[in-house]
Protein backbone atom coordinates (compact mmCIF):
# COMPACT_ATOMS: atom_id res chain seq x y z
CA UNK A 1 0.00 0.00 0.00
CA UNK A 2 1.39 3.35 -0.96
CA UNK A 3 1.19 6.39 1.21
CA UNK A 4 -0.94 9.25 -0.08
CA UNK A 5 0.83 12.34 -1.30
CA UNK A 6 0.45 15.62 0.58
CA UNK A 7 -1.77 16.88 -2.23
CA UNK A 8 -4.07 13.86 -1.87
CA UNK A 9 -4.24 14.36 1.89
CA UNK A 10 -5.09 18.04 1.44
CA UNK A 11 -7.81 17.16 -1.09
CA UNK A 12 -9.30 14.58 1.28
CA UNK A 13 -9.23 17.07 4.16
CA UNK A 14 -10.97 19.65 1.99
CA UNK A 15 -13.73 17.17 1.09
CA UNK A 16 -14.21 16.31 4.76
CA UNK A 17 -14.36 20.01 5.67
CA UNK A 18 -17.07 20.59 3.07
CA UNK A 19 -19.08 17.63 4.38
CA UNK A 20 -18.70 18.85 7.96
CA UNK A 21 -19.80 22.35 6.95
CA UNK A 22 -22.91 20.89 5.29
CA UNK A 23 -23.69 18.88 8.39
CA UNK A 24 -23.28 21.92 10.65
CA UNK A 25 -25.55 23.97 8.36
CA UNK A 26 -28.24 21.29 8.46
CA UNK A 27 -28.07 21.07 12.26
CA UNK A 28 -28.21 24.86 12.55
CA UNK A 29 -31.36 24.93 10.42
CA UNK A 30 -32.97 22.18 12.49
CA UNK A 31 -32.24 23.99 15.74
CA UNK A 32 -33.45 27.41 14.53
CA UNK A 33 -36.92 27.29 16.04
CA UNK A 34 -37.71 30.91 15.22
CA UNK A 35 -37.06 30.40 11.49
CA UNK A 36 -39.11 27.19 11.49
CA UNK A 37 -42.03 28.97 13.15
CA UNK A 38 -41.87 31.79 10.60
CA UNK A 39 -41.80 29.29 7.74
CA UNK A 40 -44.83 27.43 9.09
CA UNK A 41 -46.72 30.66 9.77
CA UNK A 42 -46.07 31.89 6.22
CA UNK A 43 -47.70 28.73 4.83
CA UNK A 44 -51.05 29.54 6.48
CA UNK A 45 -53.53 30.57 3.81
CA UNK A 46 -56.43 33.03 4.10
CA UNK A 47 -58.77 30.03 3.91
CA UNK A 48 -57.15 28.61 7.02
CA UNK A 49 -57.60 31.94 8.82
CA UNK A 50 -61.27 31.94 7.81
CA UNK A 51 -61.72 28.40 9.11
CA UNK A 52 -60.15 29.29 12.46
CA UNK A 53 -62.29 32.44 12.71
CA UNK A 54 -65.42 30.48 11.88
CA UNK A 55 -64.62 27.85 14.48
CA UNK A 56 -63.94 30.53 17.10
CA UNK A 57 -67.25 32.26 16.34
CA UNK A 58 -69.09 28.93 16.52
CA UNK A 59 -67.54 28.01 19.86
CA UNK A 60 -68.16 31.50 21.23
CA UNK A 61 -71.79 31.34 20.10
CA UNK A 62 -72.27 27.95 21.70
CA UNK A 63 -70.77 29.15 24.98
CA UNK A 64 -72.97 32.24 24.93
CA UNK A 65 -76.09 30.22 24.04
CA UNK A 66 -75.33 27.63 26.74
CA UNK A 67 -74.88 30.40 29.31
CA UNK A 68 -78.31 31.86 28.50
CA UNK A 69 -80.11 28.57 29.16
ZAMARSE-928672 format. One record per atom (N, C-alpha, C): residue number from 1; residue in one letter; atom name; x, y, z. Coordinates in Angstrom, 1 decimal. Atoms other than C-alpha are relative to their C-alpha. Example, Ala and Ser with C-alpha at 12.3 -4.5 7.8 and 13.67 -1.06 7.14 Angstrom:
+-----+----+----+--------+--------+--------+
|   i | aa | at |     px |     py |     pz |
+-----+----+----+--------+--------+--------+
|   1 |  a |  N |    0.9 |   -1.2 |    0.0 |
|   1 |  a | CA |   12.3 |   -4.5 |    7.8 |
|   1 |  a |  C |    0.9 |    1.2 |    0.0 |
|   2 |  s |  N |   -0.9 |   -1.1 |    0.0 |
|   2 |  s | CA |   13.7 |   -1.1 |    7.1 |
|   2 |  s |  C |   -0.8 |    1.1 |    0.8 |
+-----+----+----+--------+--------+--------+
This chain:
+-----+----+----+--------+--------+--------+
|   i | aa | at |     px |     py |     pz |
+-----+----+----+--------+--------+--------+
|   1 |  x |  N |    0.9 |   -1.2 |    0.0 |
|   1 |  x | CA |    0.0 |    0.0 |    0.0 |
|   1 |  x |  C |    0.9 |    1.2 |    0.0 |
|   2 |  x |  N |   -0.8 |   -1.3 |    0.1 |
|   2 |  x | CA |    1.4 |    3.4 |   -1.0 |
|   2 |  x |  C |   -0.6 |    1.0 |    0.9 |
|   3 |  x |  N |    0.5 |   -1.1 |   -0.8 |
|   3 |  x | CA |    1.2 |    6.4 |    1.2 |
|   3 |  x |  C |   -0.5 |    1.1 |   -0.9 |
|   4 |  x |  N |    0.5 |   -1.0 |    0.8 |
|   4 |  x | CA |   -0.9 |    9.2 |   -0.1 |
|   4 |  x |  C |    0.9 |    1.2 |    0.0 |
|   5 |  x |  N |   -0.8 |   -1.2 |    0.1 |
|   5 |  x | CA |    0.8 |   12.3 |   -1.3 |
|   5 |  x |  C |   -0.6 |    1.2 |    0.8 |
|   6 |  x |  N |    0.5 |   -1.1 |   -0.8 |
|   6 |  x | CA |    0.5 |   15.6 |    0.6 |
|   6 |  x |  C |   -1.2 |    0.7 |   -0.7 |
|   7 |  x |  N |    1.1 |   -0.6 |    0.7 |
|   7 |  x | CA |   -1.8 |   16.9 |   -2.2 |
|   7 |  x |  C |   -1.3 |   -0.8 |    0.1 |
|   8 |  x |  N |    1.2 |    0.8 |   -0.2 |
|   8 |  x | CA |   -4.1 |   13.9 |   -1.9 |
|   8 |  x |  C |   -0.6 |    0.1 |    1.4 |
|   9 |  x |  N |    0.4 |   -0.3 |   -1.4 |
|   9 |  x | CA |   -4.2 |   14.4 |    1.9 |
|   9 |  x |  C |   -0.8 |    1.3 |    0.1 |
|  10 |  x |  N |    0.7 |   -1.3 |    0.0 |
|  10 |  x | CA |   -5.1 |   18.0 |    1.4 |
|  10 |  x |  C |   -1.4 |    0.0 |   -0.7 |
|  11 |  x |  N |    1.3 |    0.1 |    0.7 |
|  11 |  x | CA |   -7.8 |   17.2 |   -1.1 |
|  11 |  x |  C |   -1.0 |   -0.8 |    0.9 |
|  12 |  x |  N |    0.9 |    0.7 |   -0.9 |
|  12 |  x | CA |   -9.3 |   14.6 |    1.3 |
|  12 |  x |  C |   -0.5 |    0.8 |    1.2 |
|  13 |  x |  N |    0.3 |   -0.9 |   -1.2 |
|  13 |  x | CA |   -9.2 |   17.1 |    4.2 |
|  13 |  x |  C |   -1.0 |    1.0 |   -0.5 |
|  14 |  x |  N |    0.9 |   -1.1 |    0.5 |
|  14 |  x | CA |  -11.0 |   19.7 |    2.0 |
|  14 |  x |  C |   -1.4 |   -0.6 |   -0.2 |
|  15 |  x |  N |    1.3 |    0.6 |    0.2 |
|  15 |  x | CA |  -13.7 |   17.2 |    1.1 |
|  15 |  x |  C |   -0.7 |   -0.2 |    1.3 |
|  16 |  x |  N |    0.6 |    0.2 |   -1.4 |
|  16 |  x | CA |  -14.2 |   16.3 |    4.8 |
|  16 |  x |  C |   -0.5 |    1.3 |    0.6 |
|  17 |  x |  N |    0.5 |   -1.3 |   -0.5 |
|  17 |  x | CA |  -14.4 |   20.0 |    5.7 |
|  17 |  x |  C |   -1.3 |    0.4 |   -0.7 |
|  18 |  x |  N |    1.3 |   -0.4 |    0.7 |
|  18 |  x | CA |  -17.1 |   20.6 |    3.1 |
|  18 |  x |  C |   -1.1 |   -0.8 |    0.5 |
|  19 |  x |  N |    1.1 |    0.9 |   -0.6 |
|  19 |  x | CA |  -19.1 |   17.6 |    4.4 |
|  19 |  x |  C |   -0.3 |    0.5 |    1.4 |
|  20 |  x |  N |    0.2 |   -0.5 |   -1.4 |
|  20 |  x | CA |  -18.7 |   18.9 |    8.0 |
|  20 |  x |  C |   -0.8 |    1.3 |   -0.1 |
|  21 |  x |  N |    0.7 |   -1.2 |    0.1 |
|  21 |  x | CA |  -19.8 |   22.3 |    6.9 |
|  21 |  x |  C |   -1.5 |   -0.2 |   -0.3 |
|  22 |  x |  N |    1.4 |    0.3 |    0.4 |
|  22 |  x | CA |  -22.9 |   20.9 |    5.3 |
|  22 |  x |  C |   -0.8 |   -0.6 |    1.2 |
|  23 |  x |  N |    0.7 |    0.6 |   -1.2 |
|  23 |  x | CA |  -23.7 |   18.9 |    8.4 |
|  23 |  x |  C |   -0.3 |    1.0 |    1.0 |
|  24 |  x |  N |    0.2 |   -1.1 |   -0.9 |
|  24 |  x | CA |  -23.3 |   21.9 |   10.6 |
|  24 |  x |  C |   -1.1 |    0.9 |   -0.4 |
|  25 |  x |  N |    1.0 |   -0.9 |    0.5 |
|  25 |  x | CA |  -25.5 |   24.0 |    8.4 |
|  25 |  x |  C |   -1.4 |   -0.7 |    0.1 |
|  26 |  x |  N |    1.2 |    0.7 |   -0.2 |
|  26 |  x | CA |  -28.2 |   21.3 |    8.5 |
|  26 |  x |  C |   -0.5 |    0.0 |    1.4 |
|  27 |  x |  N |    0.4 |    0.0 |   -1.5 |
|  27 |  x | CA |  -28.1 |   21.1 |   12.3 |
|  27 |  x |  C |   -0.4 |    1.4 |    0.4 |
|  28 |  x |  N |    0.4 |   -1.4 |   -0.3 |
|  28 |  x | CA |  -28.2 |   24.9 |   12.5 |
|  28 |  x |  C |   -1.4 |    0.3 |   -0.4 |
|  29 |  x |  N |    1.4 |   -0.2 |    0.5 |
|  29 |  x | CA |  -31.4 |   24.9 |   10.4 |
|  29 |  x |  C |   -1.0 |   -0.7 |    0.9 |
|  30 |  x |  N |    1.0 |    0.8 |   -0.8 |
|  30 |  x | CA |  -33.0 |   22.2 |   12.5 |
|  30 |  x |  C |   -0.2 |    0.6 |    1.4 |
|  31 |  x |  N |    0.0 |   -0.6 |   -1.3 |
|  31 |  x | CA |  -32.2 |   24.0 |   15.7 |
|  31 |  x |  C |   -0.6 |    1.4 |    0.1 |
|  32 |  x |  N |    0.4 |   -1.4 |    0.1 |
|  32 |  x | CA |  -33.4 |   27.4 |   14.5 |
|  32 |  x |  C |   -1.6 |    0.0 |    0.1 |
|  33 |  x |  N |    1.4 |    0.1 |   -0.2 |
|  33 |  x | CA |  -36.9 |   27.3 |   16.0 |
|  33 |  x |  C |   -0.8 |    1.2 |   -0.5 |
|  34 |  x |  N |    0.6 |   -1.2 |    0.5 |
|  34 |  x | CA |  -37.7 |   30.9 |   15.2 |
|  34 |  x |  C |   -0.2 |    0.0 |   -1.5 |
|  35 |  x |  N |    0.2 |    0.1 |    1.5 |
|  35 |  x | CA |  -37.1 |   30.4 |   11.5 |
|  35 |  x |  C |   -1.0 |   -1.1 |   -0.4 |
|  36 |  x |  N |    1.0 |    1.0 |    0.3 |
|  36 |  x | CA |  -39.1 |   27.2 |   11.5 |
|  36 |  x |  C |   -1.4 |    0.5 |    0.2 |
|  37 |  x |  N |    1.3 |   -0.6 |   -0.3 |
|  37 |  x | CA |  -42.0 |   29.0 |   13.1 |
|  37 |  x |  C |   -0.5 |    1.0 |   -1.0 |
|  38 |  x |  N |    0.3 |   -1.0 |    1.0 |
|  38 |  x | CA |  -41.9 |   31.8 |   10.6 |
|  38 |  x |  C |   -0.3 |   -0.7 |   -1.3 |
|  39 |  x |  N |    0.3 |    0.7 |    1.3 |
|  39 |  x | CA |  -41.8 |   29.3 |    7.7 |
|  39 |  x |  C |   -1.4 |   -0.7 |    0.1 |
|  40 |  x |  N |    1.3 |    0.7 |   -0.2 |
|  40 |  x | CA |  -44.8 |   27.4 |    9.1 |
|  40 |  x |  C |   -1.1 |    1.1 |    0.0 |
|  41 |  x |  N |    1.0 |   -1.1 |   -0.1 |
|  41 |  x | CA |  -46.7 |   30.7 |    9.8 |
|  41 |  x |  C |   -0.3 |    0.5 |   -1.4 |
|  42 |  x |  N |    0.2 |   -0.6 |    1.4 |
|  42 |  x | CA |  -46.1 |   31.9 |    6.2 |
|  42 |  x |  C |   -0.8 |   -0.9 |   -0.9 |
|  43 |  x |  N |    0.7 |    1.0 |    0.9 |
|  43 |  x | CA |  -47.7 |   28.7 |    4.8 |
|  43 |  x |  C |   -1.5 |    0.0 |    0.3 |
|  44 |  x |  N |    1.4 |    0.0 |   -0.4 |
|  44 |  x | CA |  -51.0 |   29.5 |    6.5 |
|  44 |  x |  C |   -0.8 |    0.9 |   -1.1 |
|  45 |  x |  N |    0.7 |   -0.7 |    1.1 |
|  45 |  x | CA |  -53.5 |   30.6 |    3.8 |
|  45 |  x |  C |   -1.2 |    0.8 |    0.6 |
|  46 |  x |  N |    1.2 |   -0.7 |   -0.5 |
|  46 |  x | CA |  -56.4 |   33.0 |    4.1 |
|  46 |  x |  C |   -1.2 |   -0.9 |    0.3 |
|  47 |  x |  N |    1.1 |    1.0 |   -0.2 |
|  47 |  x | CA |  -58.8 |   30.0 |    3.9 |
|  47 |  x |  C |    0.2 |   -0.6 |    1.4 |
|  48 |  x |  N |   -0.3 |    0.6 |   -1.3 |
|  48 |  x | CA |  -57.1 |   28.6 |    7.0 |
|  48 |  x |  C |   -0.5 |    1.0 |    1.1 |
|  49 |  x |  N |    0.4 |   -1.0 |   -0.9 |
|  49 |  x | CA |  -57.6 |   31.9 |    8.8 |
|  49 |  x |  C |   -1.5 |    0.1 |    0.1 |
|  50 |  x |  N |    1.5 |    0.0 |    0.0 |
|  50 |  x | CA |  -61.3 |   31.9 |    7.8 |
|  50 |  x |  C |   -0.5 |   -1.1 |    0.8 |
|  51 |  x |  N |    0.5 |    1.2 |   -0.7 |
|  51 |  x | CA |  -61.7 |   28.4 |    9.1 |
|  51 |  x |  C |    0.2 |    0.2 |    1.5 |
|  52 |  x |  N |   -0.2 |   -0.2 |   -1.5 |
|  52 |  x | CA |  -60.2 |   29.3 |   12.5 |
|  52 |  x |  C |   -0.9 |    1.0 |    0.5 |
|  53 |  x |  N |    0.9 |   -1.0 |   -0.4 |
|  53 |  x | CA |  -62.3 |   32.4 |   12.7 |
|  53 |  x |  C |   -1.4 |   -0.5 |    0.1 |
|  54 |  x |  N |    1.3 |    0.6 |   -0.1 |
|  54 |  x | CA |  -65.4 |   30.5 |   11.9 |
|  54 |  x |  C |   -0.2 |   -0.9 |    1.2 |
|  55 |  x |  N |    0.0 |    1.0 |   -1.2 |
|  55 |  x | CA |  -64.6 |   27.8 |   14.5 |
|  55 |  x |  C |   -0.1 |    0.8 |    1.3 |
|  56 |  x |  N |    0.0 |   -0.8 |   -1.2 |
|  56 |  x | CA |  -63.9 |   30.5 |   17.1 |
|  56 |  x |  C |   -1.4 |    0.7 |    0.2 |
|  57 |  x |  N |    1.3 |   -0.6 |   -0.1 |
|  57 |  x | CA |  -67.2 |   32.3 |   16.3 |
|  57 |  x |  C |   -1.1 |   -1.1 |    0.5 |
|  58 |  x |  N |    0.9 |    1.1 |   -0.3 |
|  58 |  x | CA |  -69.1 |   28.9 |   16.5 |
|  58 |  x |  C |    0.1 |   -0.3 |    1.5 |
|  59 |  x |  N |   -0.2 |    0.4 |   -1.4 |
|  59 |  x | CA |  -67.5 |   28.0 |   19.9 |
|  59 |  x |  C |   -0.5 |    1.1 |    0.9 |
|  60 |  x |  N |    0.5 |   -1.1 |   -0.8 |
|  60 |  x | CA |  -68.2 |   31.5 |   21.2 |
|  60 |  x |  C |   -1.5 |    0.1 |    0.1 |
|  61 |  x |  N |    1.5 |    0.0 |    0.0 |
|  61 |  x | CA |  -71.8 |   31.3 |   20.1 |
|  61 |  x |  C |   -0.6 |   -1.1 |    0.8 |
|  62 |  x |  N |    0.5 |    1.1 |   -0.8 |
|  62 |  x | CA |  -72.3 |   28.0 |   21.7 |
|  62 |  x |  C |    0.2 |    0.2 |    1.5 |
|  63 |  x |  N |   -0.2 |   -0.3 |   -1.4 |
|  63 |  x | CA |  -70.8 |   29.1 |   25.0 |
|  63 |  x |  C |   -1.0 |    1.1 |    0.4 |
|  64 |  x |  N |    1.0 |   -1.0 |   -0.3 |
|  64 |  x | CA |  -73.0 |   32.2 |   24.9 |
|  64 |  x |  C |   -1.4 |   -0.6 |    0.1 |
|  65 |  x |  N |    1.3 |    0.6 |    0.1 |
|  65 |  x | CA |  -76.1 |   30.2 |   24.0 |
|  65 |  x |  C |   -0.2 |   -0.9 |    1.3 |
|  66 |  x |  N |    0.1 |    0.9 |   -1.1 |
|  66 |  x | CA |  -75.3 |   27.6 |   26.7 |
|  66 |  x |  C |   -0.2 |    0.8 |    1.3 |
|  67 |  x |  N |    0.1 |   -0.8 |   -1.2 |
|  67 |  x | CA |  -74.9 |   30.4 |   29.3 |
|  67 |  x |  C |   -1.4 |    0.6 |    0.2 |
|  68 |  x |  N |    1.3 |   -0.7 |   -0.1 |
|  68 |  x | CA |  -78.3 |   31.9 |   28.5 |
|  68 |  x |  C |   -1.1 |   -1.0 |    0.4 |
|  69 |  x |  N |    1.0 |    1.0 |   -0.4 |
|  69 |  x | CA |  -80.1 |   28.6 |   29.2 |
|  69 |  x |  C |    0.0 |   -0.3 |    1.4 |
+-----+----+----+--------+--------+--------+
